Amino acid sequence: MHQPAALAAAIKTVLDKLTPRPRRCALVVPDLVAKVSLLRFEKIPPKLQDLDQLIRWQMRKAVPFKIEEAQVGWVPGIVPPDGGREFVVTAARRDIIESYERACEAAGAQAGIVDIASLNLINSVLAAPGAAPAGDASRASGASGVTPTNDWLLVHVGPGYGTLAVVRGRELIFFRNRSTTADDDLADLVHQTTMYHEDRLGGGRLARVVLAGASSRGAEGAERLRRDLEERIGGPVETLDFRAAAALRDRIAAGPGLIDSLAPAVGVLLRERVA
């Protein structure tokens, strides 16, 4: 957090315009703030506290800081056909999360939910009517001979990074975040992911590919990136548009930049709809 006072002032400006003025807020932070892992366990401890400790113990290997200094959150993922359970786990340094929370507190609001951008972009896609069928989410990663028809890919263009997430119906089965400096880096990452999806995740052709955040590169840059991705995957790439799930009021002109800016916030607001 390089300018906490400026961020707090921006949040306060928004909150002051709302009636009644909110005392709580949801906080969506950049993907780079947290490490996302998919952990699979053959046996699940019966006690929730024991499961939490098991997840933390496994995450020690995944994060470049002490797990005791981490803020860890997790939700159940897919159920493999051969037993056990997979969990979607996020871990971030507690002091970094607290720096964002303090900016909210300085603006007069308490941050309740804290989550990363890409997971809420997924929410904003899934919240649209008929966006993705539940399907057979029990098909496990690496299940040979499986050709699902409801797997889809999110490509999130962040500031200096790219995030790719494969969702099977409504269950996250793959998540990767990498630093990117050019469109070619992201296109290569997408190509590698589609190959991994086909070879290791038991996937066939992706049902859809959704691109988010590309407006930061300008209209021409966004369109060029979209075409490059279509060439790499051999299929159409659509731009994320949440308006089927959440309409904009007051005749707001919704350009690509505004939609990209609002999409993570829309996702966190609609998270209960896709739970």
Secondary structure, DSSP 4 states (H G I P E B T S, - for coil): ---HHHHHHHHHHHHHTSSSPPSEEEEEE-GGGEEEEEEEESS--SSHHHHHHHHHHHHTTT-SS-GGGEEEEEEE----TTS-EEEEEEEEEHHHHHHHHHHHHHTT-EEEEEEEHHHHHHHHHHTSTTSS----TTPPTT-TT---S-EEEEEEEETTEEEEEEEETTEEEEEEEEE-SSHHHHHHHHHHHHHHHHHHS---S-SEEEEESGGGGHHHHHHHHHHHHHHHHTS--EEP-GGGTS---TT----HHHHHHHHHHHHHHTHHHH-
